[in-house]
């Protein structure tokens, strides 16, 4: 609350544009006036089934831009809707939340008011408009974001079981803090807090696997400035502690882990400089992963991003990378014994400075497609085909500041969709989801609200319901946004 220096609460004028004043030792002390806004978290329509809802974010701040904690809020709406009022006062960021749902089709306009004094309410000037529709067809159904703080400036996020409880947790590489943050899952997709562990000066990539051979998940961290990857040993109580460096060739820049060999033990893929190459380290029971296969990049350049996955359950494992300065896309096939076979080497269009990459299968009649997130000019580029001279390029989200991309089935229709983190010029953030169609094309993007300047995204089941959820690392906010699918 706004208080005077003498500890007496100031009386706020009913008008949003009025200045409040309070007495301070016989003098009049002017204080900034209150204002705020209300925003609906979902840009897409809400199904009018009495269950689907959108979260309404109420933000309270003063005319100087200071966000204010401790204010009660209430919401009112036009139309036949059900409002779930905020349960808590505004938090340290000046925010609190309500929800709105409806059982009939239509549009609702929602306003918010804050309690400035007991029984005195100030209506905020902004309004939120929510559209309720009969059906979304094949469109998404995601809950509004749930936010958990991390270390400063997270630049990578992964979904993995980091504490051996069989629930998928969230792990971030916090570039600005020099830490790795573990967000432990309570089992229902909620992550109330993060535990940060000192890692390297500027961690840029993280993977979870048993890197020490003791049966406990460890974190392997790659750093922009370090000469080797750091191992954070897992403990029996689900924590991490610094234990040493990873035995891998070169200066490791990007890491990824999965069970390539099919023995239930995760293996590690590292992309390095000095030499500019990729290496596969195969896991073994009771021992640290050992080097099994390697490939030298076709161009002497540093890896910017690494994707590791399969296009189907029966497909071979593949690794895809974009090289940061040569603007080259390379893909490799990885056998179960870790042996690497070069697959694709193609120069990106001159209109793409790469930031991230993912690979997807667009259906039986379509060749594999690499999705590249581009910084300059902003947008994503799709490369379809397996022969360099026959690659077909396609541009989506032209003009959007794409920072990372993930490919997964996000609406349970059996097709692989694309989710892209978008950071615009004013530092706000969204995830643009492009749903795949049966013709091999993609529908118009659906925007999901996340934190400020999202830098990385991961997909996985976070609440054990069999659906694909999203976790987004927000660079400016130092938070993770969790988007649960319904």
N, C-alpha and C positions, 0 to 999 in steps of 0.2 A: 504494500500500500504506500501511497505517497504521504509522508509525514513532514511536519515542520521540524526545525532543529530543536525546538523545545519539547518535542515528543507528542504534541497534540495533533491529531489527525486533521488534515485540511478538508474543508467542505468543497466538494466539486460541483461546479455549476451544471445545471441540467443541459445546457447547450454544449454541443461538441466543440464549438469554436470559442467558448468562453474561457477565460483564465480563472483558476481558483486562487483564493487568497486566504491566508490564515495569520493570526496574530503572533508576533514574536517579540516579546519584551516591549510591548507598546508600539511596535512598528508593523507595517503591512509588508508581508513577504510574498511575492508572486511566485507561483510554481507552474510548471508546464501543465497544459490541460490534457485530459485523458481522451484516447480514441482507440481504435482497433479495427478488426475486420473478421469476417466469417467466410470460410472457404470450404466447398465440398471437395473431398479428397479424390473422388472419381470423376473423370471427365466423361466417361461413357455412361449410357443410361443404366438405370436400376430396374430389375425385374419386379413387377407389381404382384408379388406372390405373398406378401406379408412377412417374408423371411429375409430376402435379400435387402441389403441396406448400403448406405454410404456414410462414411464418417464425416462429420462437420468439425473443422478446426476453428476454434475461436482464439484470436490472438489479441492481447491487450498491451498497449504501449502508450507512451506519452508523446507530446509533440516534438520532443528531442530524439525520438527513436529508441528510447530505453524500454525494453520489455519488462513488464511488471508482474510480479508473482503475488499470489494470495487473493485474487479477486474471484468471487463467485459469478457464474454466468448462467443465463437461461436462454432458451431459444423458443421462437414462435414461428408458425408456418401457415401459409394459405393452403387450401386444398384438403382432401381427405387423406391425411397421413398420420403416422404414429411417430412421435418424437421421444427419444430416450435422452433425458436431460443429462448434462455433465454431472458426474459423481464427485469430482474433485475441483478445488479452486485452481486458478492458473498456476503453472509450475514455474521453475526458474527461468524458462524461456518465454514466460508470459502466455503459455498455451494451455488450453483445456479442450475437451472433445465431447461432442454429442453424436447421436446417430439418428437417421431418419429412414423409415420404410413405409410402404403403402400396399394396399390390397387392390387398388384400382388404377387404371391407366390415367396419366395426366401429368401436369407440371406443378411443382410446388416451389414457392418462394419462401426462403427461410431467413429470418432476421435474428439477431442476438442482442442481448442487453447485459450489462454488468452492474453489480451492486456496488455503488460508491459509498453508501452509508446504509446501515440497517434499514431496510424497507424502501430505500431510494435506488431506482434503477435508471441507468443511462443507456439508451439504445444506440448501438453502433451504426455508423452510416452505411456500411456495405451490406449487400444481400447475396445469398447463395441461391442459385436456381438448380433444381434437381428434376430430371425427367424420368418418369416411370413408364415402362413399356411392358407389353404382354409377354414378349420373349426376346431373347438376345440371339436366337439361332445358334450359330457356332462361335459366338463372341465369348470373351473371357468372363470369368466370375472370380475376381480376386477381392479379398478383404482389403480395407484401407491399411496403409503401412503401420507396422509396429516398430518403434525406434528404440535402439539400445546404443549408448555411447561406447566408443572405442578409444584407442590411442589416436594422437593427432595425425591427420592427413593419411587415412588408409588408402592404399592404392591397389590392393589385391584382396579378394575374398574367395574362400572355398567352403564347400559343405562336405563335412566328413565327421566320423565318430572320433572325437579327440579325447574322450575320457572313458572309453570301454564300457559304456552302458547300453550300447546297441541303438541309441538315438543319434540322429544326425545333428551335429553341432555346427557352429559357424566359426571360422578362423579368419582373421585379417592380418595383413602385413601393413604396419603403420609407419609409413615413410618418415613422417615428421617427428614421431616420438622415438623411433628406433626400437619399436617393440612389436611383438606378436600378441594379438588379443584373442583369447578363447571365450566364446559366448556359449556356455553350456546350455543345452536344451533340457527343459523340465519334462519333456516327453510329449507335450501338447503343442509344440511349435512356439512356445514363449521363451524369451531369453532376457531375464530380468537384469542381468549385469554381465560385464566382461571382466576377465582377469588378464591383465597385461603383463608380459614377461620381457625383460630386456633381451634384445636379439643382436642386431647389428646397427651400425650408424644410420643406414637408410635402406631398410628392407623393401624389396619391390615385388617379391614373389614367394609363396609359401606352399608347401605340400605336407600332407599327413601320411605317415607310414611307419612301420617298425624299422628304424634305421640303425638300431643298435643290437638287434637280435635277442632282446629280452622279453618279447611278447607284448610290450606296451607301446601304444602309438607315440611316435615322436614327431616333432615339427622340423622340417628342413627348410631353411630360409636362404634365399638368394638376395644379394645386395648389389646396388649399382657400383659401389666403390671397393668392395672386398675382393680378395683374390681367390676365395673359396667359399662354398656354402657353409652355413652354420647349422649345427644340429642342436636342437633343444630337446633334451631327453624327457620323455614322459615319465611320470611317477605313478605309483599305485593309487593315489588319491585323485587322479585326473588333472594334475598340474604339469607344467613344463619347467625345466631348469637348464641353463646353459651347460653343455658338456664338451663341446669341441667342434672341429671342422669336419666336413664330409670329405671322404676320400674319392674324389672325382677329378678327371682331367680338366685343365683350363680354369678360367675365371667364370664361375657359374653365374648366369644372368637370369634364367627362368627355369622353374621346376614344375613338374606335374607327376602325380602318382596314380596308379591303378593296378589291378591284377592282370597283367599282360600274359603271364605264363599259365594262368588258370589253376594255380595250386592254393588258392585262397589267401596267399600272401601278396601284399601290394609291392609292385616294382616301381622304380623311379626313372623318369626321363629328365635329363638336364640338358639345357642349351647353353653353350659357353662361348667365350672369346679366348683367344690365345691358347689353343687354336680355336678358330671359328668352326664349331662343330656341335653335334648332338650325340649324347651317349645314353645307353640304356643300362641300368643297374638292376639286376634281377634279385629279388628277395629270396632268402633261404632260412629255414627254421633254425633258430638258435645262433644265427650269425647275421652280420651286417650285409646289405645288398652288395653284390660283386659285379664288376663290369662284364657285360656280355656282348654288346654290339655298339657300333659307332658309325657315324657318317660325317664327312666334312662338307660344310656348306659350299654350294657352287660359286658363291661370291664371298670374298673376305669382308664380312660385315657382322655387326652385333645383332643377336636376336632381340626383337622387340616384344613378341608375344608367342606363346606356345599353346596349341590345342592338342589334347590327347583323347582319343575315343574310338568308337566303332560305329559304323553306319547301321548295323543291325546286330542281333545277338549271334549270328553265324558269321559275320564279317571278320576280317583280320583287323588287328589294331592299326591305327594310323596316327601319325603325328603331323601337325601342320604348323608352320611358323611364317611370320613375316619378319624380314630383315630391315632394320630401322633406316639405314641410309641409302642402300641400293634400291629400296622399294621393290623387293623381290618376295614372291610367295613360293615356298617350297613345301612339299609333302613327302612323307616316307611311309612305307609299310613296315610293320614290326612283327616278326614271327614270335611264336610262343617262347622260343629260347632266347629272345632278345636281339636276334640278328636283324639288322636294319637294311632295307632295300630302298634306294631313291625311287620316287614315283613321279613327281611333278616339279618343274622348275620354270617359273614364268615371271616375267617382269610385269609389275602392276601398271595400270594406265598412268599416264603423266598427271592425271587429275586425282591422284591418291597418295597421300603420305600416310602409311599404315600405323594403326594404333593397336588393333586386336584382330583375332581371326577365330573362326569356328567353321566346322564342316558339317554338312547335312545331306541327307538323301531326299530328293524331291519326288520319289515314287519310282515304280518299276520301269517306267518309260523315260526316266530322266537320269542323266549322269550325275555323279556326286558334285555338289556345289560348295565352294569355299566362300564364306561371307567375311569380308574384310571391312572393319571399321576404320574410316579415314578421318584424319585431322584436317588436312588442307587439300582441296576444299572439303568442308564437312559433309558427311553422309556415309552410306555404306555401298560397297560394290560387290556384286555377285559374280563369281567366276565358275562357269559350268563346263565340265568336260575333264578328260584325263590326258589329252594330247595338247601340248603347249600351242601348236600352230592352229588348233581348232577350238581354243577356249572362247566361249561366248561371254562377253561382259555385259552386265546390267546394273543400272544405278537405281538405288532406292533411298528414300529419306534425303534427297539432295538438299543441302543447305543446313542440315541439322548437325550439331556438334557431337558426333558419335565418339564415345570413349571406350566402350567395351561391348562385346556381343556374346550371346549364348544361344545355342540351338537346342530345342527340346519340344516335346508335345505338351503344349500349355492349355489345351482345352479338351483333352481326352478323345480326340477323333482319329487317332492313329497316324496323324501327319506331323512332321517336324516343323515347328514354328520358329520364329526369330524374335529375340528380345534384345533391345539395344539401349544402353544407357546414354542419355542425352543431357549435356551440360550447356545451357545457353549463355548468352553474353552477360546476363544479370545474375548469374551464379545459381539460379533456381534449377531444379532437376526433375526429370521425368524418365520413365522407362517407356520406350515405344515398342509395342508388341505388334508384329506382323504375322497374322495367322495364315498358314498354308492352305491352299485350295486343292481340290482334286485334279485341277488342270495344270498344276505345277507352278501357278502364280501365287501371289500373296495379296491378301485383302489390305484395305487402307489401315494405317497404323492406329492403334488404340493407346492412349496415353494413360499411364499410371503415375501418380504423384509419389516422389521420393524426396530425399534430402538435397542439400545444396551441393552442386557440382559432383554428381555421382561419377566415380572413377572405375568401378569394377562391378561385375554381376556374376552370380552363380545360380545354378538351377538344381533342385533336388527335393525329395520329400522330407519336409521338416516336422510334420505332425502325424506321420504313420497312417495316412488315409489313402495312400496309393496314388495321390495326385502330385503334380510337379509344382513346387513353390519356388519363390525367388528370394535371394538375398542380395542386397545392393550396398556397397561401401561408398559412403558420401564423404568426399575429400574435405570440403570446407566445413561441414558440420561435425566431423569426427564421430560419425554414427554409422550404424548399419540399419537399413530399412528392410524389414521382413514382410514379404507379400505372400500371404497364404491363399492358395487356390481353394475354391469351394465347388 
